[in-house]
Amino acid sequence: MEYIHWNPDSEIFSFLGFSIRWYGLLWAFGLLGTAAVVSKINRNSPTKLKVEQLFFLFYYCLFGTLIGARLGHCIFYGADYFFSSWTHFIEIFLPIRIYPDGSLKLSGMQD
């Protein structure tokens, strides 16, 4: 098992100060793949949906996936932190970190 690199770099490359990461790229491929599969299923279906209905379906799937991924992460990997107080519970839904002294910081920002 020595030939497997267990801790790869999360960044693929950086372009104009923005870093492209593996996680985001796989999310984008997954959503594009989902749109392609739903479109193909709709094309072969006897009751075809209108394009506007497909867009609404895609948006519902997109937001459902994002919300479900966030809730799943908070419940399965950080339940003792997020359910320890109301201020931490609020952090599930807002992209902020609330510190004991009352200060706020955007989540994901490096210290």
Rosetta blueprint (number, residue, H / E / L):
1 M L
2 E L
3 Y L
4 I L
5 H L
6 W L
7 N L
8 P L
9 D L
10 S L
11 E E
12 I E
13 F E
14 S E
15 F E
16 L L
17 G L
18 F E
19 S E
20 I E
21 R E
22 W H
23 Y H
24 G H
25 L H
26 L H
27 W H
28 A H
29 F H
30 G H
31 L H
32 L H
33 G H
34 T H
35 A H
36 A H
37 V H
38 V H
39 S H
40 K H
41 I H
42 N H
43 R H
44 N H
45 S L
46 P L
47 T L
48 K L
49 L L
50 K L
51 V H
52 E H
53 Q H
54 L H
55 F H
56 F H
57 L H
58 F H
59 Y H
60 Y H
61 C H
62 L H
63 F H
64 G H
65 T H
66 L H
67 I H
68 G H
69 A H
70 R H
71 L H
72 G H
73 H H
74 C H
75 I H
76 F H
77 Y H
78 G L
79 A H
80 D H
81 Y H
82 F H
83 F L
84 S L
85 S L
86 W H
87 T H
88 H H
89 F H
90 I H
91 E H
92 I H
93 F H
94 L L
95 P L
96 I E
97 R E
98 I E
99 Y L
100 P L
101 D L
102 G L
103 S L
104 L E
105 K E
106 L E
107 S L
108 G L
109 M L
110 Q L
111 D L
